Amino acid sequence: MIPHKTVEQVLETARIEEVVGEFVQLKRRGVNMIGLCPFHSEKTPSFTVAPSKNIFKCFGCGKGGSAATFLMEHESFTFPEAIRWLANKYNIEIEEVQLTPEMLAIKQEEESLFILNDYARSFYEDQLFNTDVGKSVGLNYFKERGFREETIKKFGLGFAPSEPDALTKAATAKGFKKDYLRKLGLTTQHGKDFFRNRVMFTIHNLSGKPIAFAGRIMQKDARAPKYINSPETDIYTKSKILYGAYFAKKSIQKQDECILVEGYTDVISLHQAGIENVVASSGTSLTEGQISLIKRFTPNIKILYDGDPAGVKAALRGLDMVLESNMNVKIVLLPEGEDPDSYLQKVGVEDFEKYITEEARDFILFKAQLLLEEVKDDPVKRAGLIRDIVGSIAKIPDPIKRSAYIRECSRVMEVEEDVLHAETNKVVRSILENRKRLKARKEGTQVNIVPEGGAPVETTAVPPPQPARLTSHEFKEKDIARLLVAYGDKVYDEKENISIAEYVIAQIEEVLPEFESKKYRRIVELALQRLEAGKSVNPQFFIGHADAQISSLAVDLLHQPWEYSPGWDERGLFLNTQKMPDENAVNDAESALHRFLLNRVIKLCEKNQERIKNAAAEGDNPELVKLLKVQSKLMEHRNALAEKLKTVVLKG
């Protein structure tokens, strides 16, 4: 178990922009950074990282939190795993409390799939380097491909022996459960090894953990597939994984381009040669999940195809969804009979890089030219080609980019530009109408669709429930909670060495039981407990709180939907009448506290006024005199607070 003090040190040291930046491409926008959310599919960035607050927040799906929360969501880490990952990144030593056998059993169960996969990786590696068959068959194969030993170990390559249950026996002897071996696809339902007599490729997730394997057969047997892969599991979804992404992500961000190849050996060969921004789709068409993965790091993708026009034409059919994601796609057709690995070995790194740069063609223009060669002068086929190209262009969200493609395709295909524009607009309208229908079903709204040449069709659905609005006092309570989370550890009075948390809580502690909102009262109670324990009330305490509701609430309170305009900052325009919001904590605290207290006094005035009416109606003069004196004092207090705020106009 990790000591609480160490957890706090790790969370305070970790920089959210550095951690998230390893998985998501971020761009600066004012004081914050934005990117495409890794937790849901989106085309317009709604995922925000706030370095000053050390948190992330997605306004699309609502997820948010600290660096640890991000790793738990993105990598399926437990909280201790996330802390260990961060501690390793920031070179913080962790002295863990000795785990009891019961705690160890729970921990092993949570991590079992990853641990077992890592054991399998080391087993295959040991077979490759330390057995006669592994060295003569597997290691010899990799070395013939030109892979150096450090590359083989880096990518987790190995060899699965031909014995029917070598891995299964070894793993169970080490104490691993057969159920987990079966779940990961390492062992069949009959207790035999799934991978036998094959060279092995380890598939990693974005944090470098082994999540699956691919095995290439070593014997020439037409009845067996050349490659077999692990089945999908709780930790491996093939459609969301690209081979080599863990090793390529930093280079992809640096080069602002992702090179996509087909095979495992292509990735390894190019990476070893210094071309590291390369991943493989593992022989399948690109999926939405894989496209989203690439787009986290760059909007630019370059696809290398073997020199087989028929195969390329089939592959191009699946690329419209890349255009739909507003990515820039280029195609490189390698010389006939060559794949990336073989061509690199043939011409060397310098000529290879020169070739893929000079021969890169824009996807749509490449597709148009390729299909034109096929249709030649056949007018029917030519019309079909035009519809095909128009369908691709219409998928591009950016109208300016669409227009540029239409202009170029008009020239290449010798078709009037106006004709292409008209046809493209028809397809775009159809796409938009379909999206409206889907959105209407999802959100439960009403939408009028006008079919081409028809009357409007009205569709209705039950509107979704609206979130309850906060009462005036709940809103003030929320503001108090926000102050404590955001600025609790800031200094309110330097002479007296009083923090903002101490200043605020000292004036509201007695009315804490009267809070209308339980969740905001809980924030104040936690802050009070911290002060009583002699600890500071800082944002990281709330963000990293073990209670997920507190952590989530803290992120929501910290992350404002507005920010200082980056355009103002660039032009040197700053606030003249007050400090910037994050530097104005003391004034913010005073104003929020006065608004909170004023709202409470107003409520007390209203309640006391009711008592005055009742006393007058009952003719209880002594009680009436007493209540009138109370009302006078309340009015004085109310007016004094209003004067301090200077923006409140009161009647009566």
C-alpha positions as CSV (number, residue, x, y, z in Angstrom):
1,M,0.0,0.0,0.0
2,I,1.3,3.5,-0.9
3,P,1.5,5.9,2.1
4,H,-0.9,8.9,1.8
5,K,2.0,11.4,2.1
6,T,3.6,9.9,-1.0
7,V,0.3,10.0,-2.9
8,E,0.0,13.7,-2.2
9,Q,3.6,14.3,-3.3
10,V,3.1,12.4,-6.6
11,L,-0.2,14.3,-7.4
12,E,1.4,17.7,-6.6
13,T,4.5,16.9,-8.7
14,A,2.7,15.5,-11.8
15,R,2.0,18.0,-14.5
16,I,-1.3,17.3,-16.2
17,E,-0.2,18.7,-19.6
18,E,2.8,16.4,-19.6
19,V,0.9,13.3,-18.7
20,V,-2.0,13.9,-21.0
21,G,0.4,15.0,-23.8
22,E,1.8,11.5,-23.9
23,F,-1.6,10.2,-25.2
24,V,-3.4,13.2,-26.7
25,Q,-2.1,15.9,-29.1
26,L,-2.7,19.2,-27.3
27,K,-2.6,22.7,-28.7
28,R,-2.3,25.9,-26.7
29,R,-5.5,28.1,-26.5
30,G,-5.0,31.0,-24.1
31,V,-4.0,29.8,-20.6
32,N,-5.4,26.3,-21.4
33,M,-4.7,23.5,-23.9
34,I,-7.2,21.7,-26.1
35,G,-7.4,18.4,-28.0
36,L,-9.7,15.7,-29.2
37,C,-11.2,13.7,-26.3
38,P,-9.8,10.2,-26.0
39,F,-12.9,9.0,-24.2
40,H,-15.5,9.6,-26.9
41,S,-15.6,10.2,-30.6
42,E,-15.5,13.8,-31.7
43,K,-14.4,16.0,-34.6
44,T,-14.3,19.4,-32.8
45,P,-12.1,19.5,-29.7
46,S,-14.0,19.8,-26.4
47,F,-11.2,18.2,-24.3
48,T,-9.5,20.9,-22.2
49,V,-6.4,20.7,-20.0
50,A,-5.8,23.5,-17.5
51,P,-2.1,23.5,-16.5
52,S,-2.6,26.2,-13.9
53,K,-5.2,24.1,-12.1
54,N,-3.5,20.8,-13.0
55,I,-6.7,19.2,-14.2
56,F,-8.4,18.0,-17.4
57,K,-12.1,18.4,-18.4
58,C,-14.1,17.3,-21.4
59,F,-17.2,19.4,-22.1
60,G,-18.5,16.7,-24.5
61,C,-18.6,13.6,-22.3
62,G,-18.1,15.2,-18.9
63,K,-15.0,13.3,-17.8
64,G,-12.4,15.2,-15.8
65,G,-9.9,15.0,-13.0
66,S,-6.3,14.8,-12.2
67,A,-3.4,13.2,-13.9
68,A,-4.1,10.0,-11.9
69,T,-7.8,10.1,-12.9
70,F,-6.8,10.4,-16.6
71,L,-4.6,7.3,-16.4
72,M,-7.3,5.4,-14.6
73,E,-9.8,6.3,-17.3
74,H,-7.5,5.9,-20.3
75,E,-5.3,3.0,-19.3
76,S,-7.8,1.2,-17.0
77,F,-5.3,1.5,-14.2
78,T,-6.3,1.2,-10.5
79,F,-5.5,4.2,-8.4
80,P,-2.3,2.7,-7.0
81,E,-1.2,1.7,-10.6
82,A,-1.7,5.3,-11.7
83,I,0.3,6.7,-8.8
84,R,3.2,4.2,-9.5
85,W,3.2,5.2,-13.2
86,L,3.4,8.9,-12.2
87,A,6.0,8.2,-9.6
88,N,8.1,6.4,-12.1
89,K,7.7,9.3,-14.6
90,Y,8.8,11.9,-12.1
91,N,11.4,9.8,-10.4
92,I,9.7,9.8,-7.0
93,E,10.6,6.8,-4.8
94,I,7.7,4.9,-3.3
95,E,8.2,3.0,-0.1
96,E,5.1,0.9,0.1
97,V,3.6,-0.5,3.3
98,Q,4.0,-4.3,3.3
99,L,0.9,-5.9,1.8
100,T,-1.0,-8.6,3.7
101,P,-1.7,-11.9,1.9
102,E,-5.4,-10.8,1.5
103,M,-4.4,-7.4,0.0
104,L,-1.9,-9.1,-2.3
105,A,-4.5,-11.5,-3.6
106,I,-6.9,-8.6,-4.4
107,K,-4.1,-6.8,-6.2
108,Q,-3.0,-9.8,-8.2
109,E,-6.6,-10.4,-9.3
110,E,-7.0,-6.8,-10.5
111,E,-3.7,-6.9,-12.4
112,S,-3.8,-10.6,-13.5
113,L,-4.4,-10.1,-17.2
114,F,-1.6,-7.6,-17.7
115,I,0.8,-9.6,-15.4
116,L,0.0,-12.9,-17.3
117,N,0.5,-11.3,-20.7
118,D,3.9,-9.9,-19.5
119,Y,4.9,-13.3,-18.3
120,A,3.9,-14.8,-21.7
121,R,6.1,-12.1,-23.4
122,S,9.1,-13.1,-21.3
123,F,8.4,-16.8,-21.9
124,Y,8.4,-16.3,-25.7
125,E,11.5,-14.1,-25.4
126,D,13.3,-16.8,-23.3
127,Q,12.4,-19.4,-25.9
128,L,13.8,-17.2,-28.7
129,F,17.2,-16.5,-27.1
130,N,17.8,-19.6,-24.9
131,T,16.5,-22.7,-26.7
132,D,18.1,-24.4,-29.7
133,V,14.9,-24.4,-31.8
134,G,14.2,-20.8,-30.8
135,K,17.6,-19.6,-31.9
136,S,17.8,-21.7,-35.1
137,V,14.2,-21.0,-36.3
138,G,12.9,-17.8,-34.6
139,L,16.1,-15.8,-33.9
140,N,17.5,-16.7,-37.3
141,Y,14.3,-15.4,-39.0
142,F,14.4,-12.1,-37.2
143,K,18.1,-11.6,-38.0
144,E,17.5,-12.4,-41.6
145,R,15.0,-9.5,-41.6
146,G,17.9,-7.4,-40.4
147,F,16.6,-6.9,-36.8
148,R,19.2,-6.2,-34.2
149,E,19.1,-7.8,-30.8
150,E,18.2,-4.5,-29.0
151,T,15.3,-4.0,-31.5
152,I,14.0,-7.6,-30.9
153,K,14.0,-7.0,-27.1
154,K,12.5,-3.5,-27.4
155,F,9.5,-4.7,-29.4
156,G,9.0,-7.9,-27.3
157,L,9.6,-10.4,-30.1
158,G,9.8,-14.1,-29.3
159,F,9.2,-17.7,-30.3
160,A,6.4,-20.1,-29.4
161,P,7.7,-23.7,-29.3
162,S,5.9,-26.5,-31.1
163,E,5.1,-28.5,-27.9
164,P,1.3,-28.6,-27.4
165,D,1.2,-27.0,-23.9
166,A,4.7,-25.5,-23.2
167,L,3.4,-22.1,-22.1
168,T,0.3,-23.5,-20.3
169,K,2.5,-25.8,-18.2
170,A,5.0,-23.1,-17.4
171,A,2.4,-20.5,-16.5
172,T,0.4,-22.8,-14.3
173,A,3.6,-24.0,-12.6
174,K,4.2,-20.3,-11.7
175,G,0.8,-20.1,-10.1
176,F,-1.2,-18.4,-13.0
177,K,-4.8,-19.5,-13.3
178,K,-5.9,-21.5,-16.4
179,D,-9.1,-19.4,-16.5
180,Y,-7.0,-16.3,-17.2
181,L,-4.9,-18.1,-19.8
182,R,-8.0,-19.0,-21.6
183,K,-9.5,-15.6,-21.2
184,L,-6.4,-14.1,-22.9
185,G,-6.5,-16.6,-25.7
186,L,-3.1,-18.0,-24.7
187,T,-4.6,-21.5,-23.9
188,T,-7.4,-23.2,-25.8
189,Q,-10.5,-24.7,-24.2
190,H,-8.8,-28.1,-24.5
191,G,-5.8,-26.9,-22.4
192,K,-3.4,-26.6,-25.3
193,D,-1.2,-23.6,-26.3
194,F,-2.9,-21.4,-28.9
195,F,0.4,-20.2,-30.3
196,R,2.7,-23.0,-31.4
197,N,5.8,-23.1,-33.7
198,R,5.5,-19.4,-34.5
199,V,7.6,-16.3,-34.2
200,M,5.8,-13.9,-31.8
201,F,5.0,-10.2,-31.9
202,T,3.9,-8.5,-28.7
203,I,1.1,-5.9,-29.1
204,H,1.3,-3.1,-26.5
205,N,-1.2,-0.5,-25.4
206,L,-0.3,3.2,-25.4
207,S,1.3,3.0,-22.0
208,G,3.6,0.1,-23.1
209,K,1.8,-2.8,-21.4
210,P,1.5,-6.1,-23.3
211,I,-2.2,-6.6,-24.2
212,A,-2.1,-9.2,-27.0
213,F,0.1,-11.2,-29.4
214,A,0.4,-12.1,-33.0
215,G,2.2,-15.2,-34.2
216,R,3.6,-15.9,-37.7
217,I,3.9,-19.5,-38.8
218,M,7.3,-20.9,-39.6
219,Q,6.4,-23.9,-41.6
220,K,5.0,-23.8,-45.1
221,D,1.6,-25.2,-44.6
222,A,-1.2,-24.0,-46.9
223,R,-3.8,-25.2,-44.4
224,A,-2.7,-22.9,-41.6
225,P,-3.0,-19.1,-41.7
226,K,0.2,-17.1,-42.0
227,Y,-0.7,-14.9,-39.0
228,I,-3.0,-15.6,-36.0
229,N,-3.9,-13.1,-33.3
230,S,-5.0,-13.1,-29.7
231,P,-8.8,-12.8,-29.4
232,E,-10.4,-9.6,-28.1
233,T,-10.4,-9.5,-24.3
234,D,-11.2,-7.0,-21.5
235,I,-7.8,-5.4,-22.2
236,Y,-7.6,-5.8,-26.0
237,T,-10.0,-4.3,-28.5
238,K,-8.4,-4.8,-32.0
239,S,-10.4,-2.0,-33.6
240,K,-8.9,0.6,-31.2
241,I,-5.2,-0.6,-31.3
242,L,-2.5,0.2,-33.8
243,Y,0.7,-1.9,-33.7
244,G,3.7,0.2,-32.6
245,A,1.7,3.2,-31.4
246,Y,3.4,3.1,-28.0
247,F,6.8,3.4,-29.6
248,A,5.7,5.9,-32.3
249,K,3.5,8.4,-30.3
250,K,6.2,10.9,-29.4
251,S,7.7,10.9,-32.9
252,I,4.3,11.3,-34.5
253,Q,3.7,14.4,-32.4
254,K,7.2,15.7,-33.2
255,Q,6.9,15.1,-36.9
256,D,3.2,16.0,-37.0
257,E,2.6,13.0,-39.3
258,C,1.8,9.4,-38.9
259,I,3.0,6.8,-41.4
260,L,0.7,3.8,-41.7
261,V,1.9,0.5,-43.0
262,E,0.4,-2.9,-43.1
263,G,2.7,-5.4,-41.3
264,Y,4.4,-5.8,-38.0
265,T,7.9,-6.2,-39.6
266,D,7.4,-3.0,-41.6
267,V,6.9,-1.1,-38.4
268,I,9.9,-2.7,-36.7
269,S,12.2,-2.3,-39.8
270,L,11.4,1.4,-40.3
271,H,11.6,2.2,-36.5
272,Q,15.0,0.5,-36.4
273,A,16.1,2.7,-39.3
274,G,15.2,5.9,-37.4
275,I,11.8,6.4,-39.0
276,E,9.8,6.1,-35.7
277,N,6.5,7.8,-36.5
278,V,5.1,4.6,-38.0
279,V,2.3,2.3,-37.0
280,A,0.5,-0.7,-38.6
281,S,-3.2,-1.6,-39.0
282,S,-2.2,-5.3,-38.8
283,G,-3.7,-6.2,-42.1
284,T,-7.2,-4.8,-41.5
285,S,-9.0,-1.7,-42.9
286,L,-8.7,1.3,-40.7
287,T,-11.5,1.6,-38.1
288,E,-13.0,4.7,-36.4
289,G,-11.2,3.8,-33.2
290,Q,-7.8,3.6,-34.9
291,I,-8.4,6.9,-36.8
292,S,-9.3,8.5,-33.5
293,L,-6.1,7.1,-32.0
294,I,-4.0,8.7,-34.8
295,K,-5.8,12.0,-34.6
296,R,-4.9,12.4,-31.0
297,F,-1.4,13.0,-32.1
298,T,-1.6,14.5,-35.6
299,P,-4.2,15.3,-38.3
300,N,-1.7,14.2,-41.0
301,I,-1.5,10.6,-42.1
302,K,0.6,9.0,-44.9
303,I,-0.3,5.5,-46.0
304,L,2.3,3.3,-47.7
305,Y,0.9,0.6,-50.0
306,D,2.7,-2.3,-51.7
307,G,2.9,-1.8,-55.5
308,D,-0.3,-3.7,-56.3
309,P,-2.9,-1.5,-57.9
310,A,-5.7,-4.0,-57.4
311,G,-5.0,-4.3,-53.7
312,V,-4.7,-0.6,-53.3
313,K,-8.0,0.0,-55.0
314,A,-9.7,-2.3,-52.5
315,A,-8.0,-0.6,-49.6
316,L,-9.1,2.9,-50.7
317,R,-12.7,2.0,-50.2
318,G,-12.3,2.2,-46.4
319,L,-10.6,5.5,-46.3
320,D,-13.6,7.8,-46.6
321,M,-14.1,7.7,-42.8
322,V,-10.6,9.2,-42.5
323,L,-11.7,12.2,-44.6
324,E,-14.8,12.4,-42.5
325,S,-12.6,12.9,-39.5
326,N,-11.1,16.0,-41.3
327,M,-7.7,14.4,-41.6
328,N,-5.2,15.1,-44.3
329,V,-4.4,11.8,-46.1
330,K,-1.6,11.1,-48.5
331,I,-0.9,7.8,-50.4
332,V,2.5,6.4,-51.3
333,L,2.5,3.6,-53.8
334,L,5.8,1.6,-53.5
335,P,7.5,0.1,-56.6
336,E,5.9,-3.1,-57.8
337,G,6.8,-6.2,-55.8
338,E,8.1,-4.1,-52.8
339,D,6.8,-3.6,-49.3
340,P,8.1,-1.0,-46.9
341,D,10.5,-3.4,-45.2
342,S,12.0,-4.8,-48.4
343,Y,12.2,-1.5,-50.2
344,L,14.0,0.1,-47.2
345,Q,16.5,-2.8,-47.2
346,K,17.0,-2.3,-50.9
347,V,17.6,1.4,-51.2
348,G,18.6,2.5,-47.7
349,V,17.1,5.0,-45.3
350,E,18.0,8.3,-47.1
351,D,16.5,7.2,-50.5
352,F,13.5,5.6,-48.8
353,E,12.6,8.8,-47.0
354,K,13.2,10.8,-50.2
355,Y,10.9,8.4,-52.1
356,I,8.0,8.5,-49.7
357,T,8.2,12.3,-49.5
358,E,8.4,12.9,-53.3
359,E,5.9,10.2,-54.3
360,A,3.2,11.1,-51.7
361,R,0.0,11.9,-53.4
362,D,-3.2,13.4,-52.0
363,F,-5.7,10.7,-51.4
364,I,-8.6,12.0,-53.5
365,L,-6.5,12.9,-56.4
366,F,-4.6,9.6,-56.2
367,K,-8.0,7.8,-56.1
368,A,-9.3,9.8,-59.1
369,Q,-6.2,9.1,-61.2
370,L,-6.1,5.4,-60.3
371,L,-9.8,4.9,-61.2
372,L,-9.5,7.0,-64.4
373,E,-6.9,4.6,-65.8
374,E,-9.4,1.8,-65.3
375,V,-12.5,3.4,-66.8
376,K,-10.6,4.9,-69.8
377,D,-13.3,6.2,-72.4
378,D,-16.3,4.2,-71.1
379,P,-18.9,6.9,-70.3
380,V,-21.0,4.7,-68.0
381,K,-18.0,3.7,-65.9
382,R,-16.8,7.3,-66.0
383,A,-20.1,8.5,-64.5
384,G,-19.7,5.9,-61.8
385,L,-16.2,7.2,-61.1
386,I,-17.4,10.8,-60.7
387,R,-20.1,9.7,-58.2
388,D,-17.5,7.7,-56.3
389,I,-15.1,10.7,-56.1
390,V,-18.0,13.1,-55.2
391,G,-19.0,10.7,-52.4
392,S,-15.5,11.0,-50.9
393,I,-15.3,14.8,-51.3
394,A,-18.7,15.2,-49.6
395,K,-17.3,13.4,-46.5
396,I,-14.8,16.3,-45.8
397,P,-16.3,18.6,-43.1
398,D,-14.3,21.7,-44.2
399,P,-16.2,23.5,-47.0
400,I,-13.0,25.4,-48.1
401,K,-11.1,22.1,-48.4
402,R,-14.0,20.5,-50.3
403,S,-14.0,23.4,-52.8
404,A,-10.3,23.0,-53.4
405,Y,-10.7,19.3,-54.1
406,I,-13.6,19.9,-56.5
407,R,-11.4,22.4,-58.4
408,E,-8.5,19.9,-58.7
409,C,-10.8,16.9,-59.6
410,S,-12.5,19.0,-62.2
411,R,-9.2,19.5,-63.9
412,V,-8.1,15.8,-63.6
413,M,-11.4,14.3,-64.6
414,E,-12.2,16.9,-67.3
415,V,-15.7,17.6,-65.7
416,E,-17.2,21.1,-65.3
417,E,-16.5,22.4,-61.8
418,D,-20.2,23.6,-61.4
419,V,-21.4,20.0,-62.1
420,L,-19.1,18.6,-59.4
421,H,-20.2,21.3,-56.9
422,A,-23.9,20.5,-57.6
423,E,-23.4,16.8,-57.1
424,T,-21.3,17.2,-54.0
425,N,-23.9,19.6,-52.4
426,K,-26.6,16.9,-52.9
427,V,-24.5,14.3,-51.1
428,V,-23.6,16.8,-48.3
429,R,-27.3,17.7,-47.8
430,S,-28.1,14.0,-47.5
431,I,-25.3,13.5,-44.9
432,L,-26.5,16.5,-42.9
433,E,-30.1,15.3,-42.9
434,N,-29.1,11.9,-41.7
435,R,-27.1,13.5,-38.9
436,K,-30.1,15.6,-37.9
437,R,-32.3,12.5,-37.7
438,L,-29.7,10.7,-35.6
439,K,-29.3,13.7,-33.3
440,A,-33.1,14.1,-32.9
441,R,-33.4,10.4,-31.9
442,K,-30.5,10.8,-29.5
443,E,-31.5,14.1,-27.9
444,G,-35.3,13.6,-28.1
445,T,-35.8,16.9,-30.0
446,Q,-38.1,17.8,-32.9
447,V,-36.6,18.2,-36.4
448,N,-38.1,19.1,-39.7
449,I,-36.5,17.3,-42.7
450,V,-37.2,18.5,-46.2
451,P,-36.7,15.6,-48.7
452,E,-35.5,16.8,-52.1
453,G,-38.6,17.7,-54.1
454,G,-41.0,16.8,-51.3
455,A,-42.9,18.3,-48.4
456,P,-41.5,18.7,-44.9
457,V,-41.6,15.7,-42.7
458,E,-42.0,16.5,-39.0
459,T,-40.6,14.0,-36.5
460,T,-41.1,14.4,-32.7
461,A,-39.8,12.8,-29.6
462,V,-40.0,13.3,-25.9
463,P,-37.5,15.9,-24.8
464,P,-34.8,14.8,-22.4
465,P,-35.2,15.8,-18.7
466,Q,-33.5,19.1,-17.9
467,P,-31.1,19.3,-14.9
468,A,-32.6,21.0,-11.8
469,R,-31.6,24.6,-11.4
470,L,-29.9,25.7,-8.3
471,T,-31.7,27.9,-5.8
472,S,-30.2,31.3,-5.1
473,H,-28.8,30.1,-1.8
474,E,-27.4,26.8,-3.3
475,F,-25.7,28.9,-5.9
476,K,-24.0,30.9,-3.1
477,E,-23.0,27.7,-1.4
478,K,-21.5,26.4,-4.6
479,D,-19.4,29.6,-4.8
480,I,-18.1,29.0,-1.2
481,A,-17.2,25.4,-2.2
482,R,-15.4,26.7,-5.3
483,L,-13.4,29.1,-3.3
484,L,-12.2,26.5,-0.8
485,V,-11.3,24.0,-3.6
486,A,-9.5,26.6,-5.9
487,Y,-8.0,29.0,-3.4
488,G,-8.2,27.4,0.1
489,D,-4.4,27.4,0.5
490,K,-3.8,31.0,-0.7
491,V,-2.8,33.6,1.8
492,Y,-5.6,35.9,2.9
493,D,-3.7,38.0,5.4
494,E,0.1,37.9,5.3
495,K,0.6,39.7,8.7
496,E,-1.7,37.2,10.6
497,N,-0.7,34.3,8.3
498,I,-4.3,33.4,7.6
499,S,-5.3,31.4,4.6
500,I,-8.4,31.9,2.6
501,A,-9.9,28.6,3.9
502,E,-9.4,29.8,7.5
503,Y,-10.9,33.2,6.7
504,V,-14.0,31.8,5.0
505,I,-14.7,28.9,7.4
506,A,-14.3,31.0,10.5
507,Q,-17.3,33.1,9.3
508,I,-19.6,30.3,8.1
509,E,-18.8,27.4,10.5
510,E,-21.8,28.1,12.7
511,V,-24.2,28.1,9.8
512,L,-22.8,25.0,8.1
513,P,-25.7,22.8,9.3
514,E,-28.1,25.2,7.4
515,F,-26.5,24.5,4.0
516,E,-29.2,23.4,1.5
517,S,-26.8,21.4,-0.6
518,K,-25.2,18.3,1.0
519,K,-22.4,18.1,-1.6
520,Y,-21.3,21.7,-1.0
521,R,-21.6,21.2,2.7
522,R,-19.3,18.2,2.4
523,I,-16.6,20.2,0.7
524,V,-16.7,22.7,3.6
525,E,-16.6,19.9,6.1
526,L,-13.6,18.3,4.5
527,A,-11.8,21.7,4.4
528,L,-12.6,22.1,8.1
529,Q,-11.2,18.7,8.9
530,R,-8.0,19.5,7.0
531,L,-7.5,22.8,9.0
532,E,-8.2,21.0,12.3
533,A,-5.5,18.4,11.3
534,G,-3.0,21.3,10.6
535,K,-2.9,20.6,6.9
536,S,-3.4,23.0,3.9
537,V,-6.6,23.0,1.9
538,N,-5.2,22.8,-1.6
539,P,-6.8,21.8,-4.9
540,Q,-4.9,18.5,-5.2
541,F,-6.5,17.3,-1.9
542,F,-9.9,17.5,-3.5
543,I,-9.0,16.4,-7.0
544,G,-7.2,13.3,-5.7
545,H,-9.8,12.5,-3.1
546,A,-10.6,8.8,-2.7
547,D,-14.4,9.6,-3.0
548,A,-15.0,9.8,-6.8
549,Q,-18.0,12.2,-6.2
550,I,-15.7,14.6,-4.3
551,S,-13.0,14.4,-7.0
552,S,-15.5,14.9,-9.8
553,L,-17.2,17.8,-8.1
554,A,-13.8,19.5,-7.4
555,V,-12.9,19.3,-11.1
556,D,-16.3,20.8,-12.1
557,L,-15.8,23.6,-9.5
558,L,-12.3,24.3,-10.7
559,H,-12.9,24.3,-14.4
560,Q,-14.7,27.4,-15.6
561,P,-16.5,27.4,-19.0
562,W,-14.8,30.8,-19.8
563,E,-11.2,31.9,-20.1
564,Y,-9.2,35.0,-20.9
565,S,-9.2,35.5,-24.6
566,P,-5.9,34.4,-26.2
567,G,-6.3,37.2,-28.8
568,W,-6.2,39.8,-26.0
569,D,-3.1,38.2,-24.6
570,E,-1.3,38.2,-28.0
571,R,-2.1,41.9,-28.5
572,G,-0.9,42.8,-25.0
573,L,-4.4,43.7,-23.7
574,F,-4.9,43.1,-20.0
575,L,-7.5,43.8,-17.4
576,N,-7.0,47.4,-16.1
577,T,-9.5,47.6,-13.2
578,Q,-8.6,44.4,-11.4
579,K,-6.1,41.5,-11.4
580,M,-6.5,38.5,-13.6
581,P,-9.0,36.0,-12.2
582,D,-6.5,33.5,-10.9
583,E,-4.5,36.3,-9.2
584,N,-7.6,37.8,-7.6
585,A,-8.3,35.2,-4.9
586,V,-8.6,37.5,-1.9
587,N,-11.1,39.8,-3.5
588,D,-13.0,36.8,-5.0
589,A,-13.1,35.3,-1.5
590,E,-14.4,38.4,0.2
591,S,-17.1,39.0,-2.5
592,A,-18.3,35.4,-2.5
593,L,-18.4,35.3,1.3
594,H,-20.3,38.7,1.5
595,R,-22.8,37.4,-1.2
596,F,-23.3,34.2,0.8
597,L,-23.8,36.1,4.1
598,L,-26.1,38.7,2.5
599,N,-28.3,36.0,1.0
600,R,-28.6,34.4,4.4
601,V,-29.4,37.7,6.1
602,I,-32.1,38.4,3.5
603,K,-33.6,35.0,4.2
604,L,-33.6,35.7,8.0
605,C,-35.2,39.1,7.3
606,E,-38.0,37.4,5.4
607,K,-38.6,34.8,8.1
608,N,-38.6,37.5,10.8
609,Q,-41.0,39.6,8.8
610,E,-43.5,36.7,8.8
611,R,-43.1,36.4,12.6
612,I,-43.8,40.2,12.9
613,K,-47.0,39.8,10.9
614,N,-48.2,36.9,13.1
615,A,-47.4,38.8,16.3
616,A,-49.3,41.9,15.1
617,A,-52.3,39.8,14.1
618,E,-52.4,38.1,17.5
619,G,-51.9,41.4,19.4
620,D,-48.8,40.1,21.1
621,N,-47.1,43.5,21.7
622,P,-44.1,42.4,23.8
623,E,-43.2,39.8,21.1
624,L,-43.8,42.4,18.4
625,V,-41.4,44.9,20.0
626,K,-38.7,42.3,20.3
627,L,-39.1,41.1,16.7
628,L,-39.0,44.7,15.4
629,K,-35.7,45.2,17.2
630,V,-34.3,42.0,15.7
631,Q,-35.5,43.2,12.2
632,S,-33.8,46.5,12.7
633,K,-30.5,44.8,13.5
634,L,-30.9,42.4,10.5
635,M,-31.5,45.4,8.2
636,E,-28.4,47.1,9.5
637,H,-26.4,44.0,8.9
638,R,-28.0,43.5,5.4
639,N,-27.2,47.1,4.4
640,A,-23.6,46.9,5.6
641,L,-23.0,43.8,3.5
642,A,-24.7,45.4,0.5
643,E,-22.5,48.5,0.9
644,K,-19.4,46.3,0.9
645,L,-20.5,44.6,-2.3
646,K,-21.3,48.0,-3.9
647,T,-23.3,46.3,-6.7
648,V,-26.5,45.3,-4.7
649,V,-29.5,47.6,-4.7
650,L,-32.0,46.7,-1.9
651,K,-35.6,47.9,-1.4
652,G,-37.2,48.5,1.9
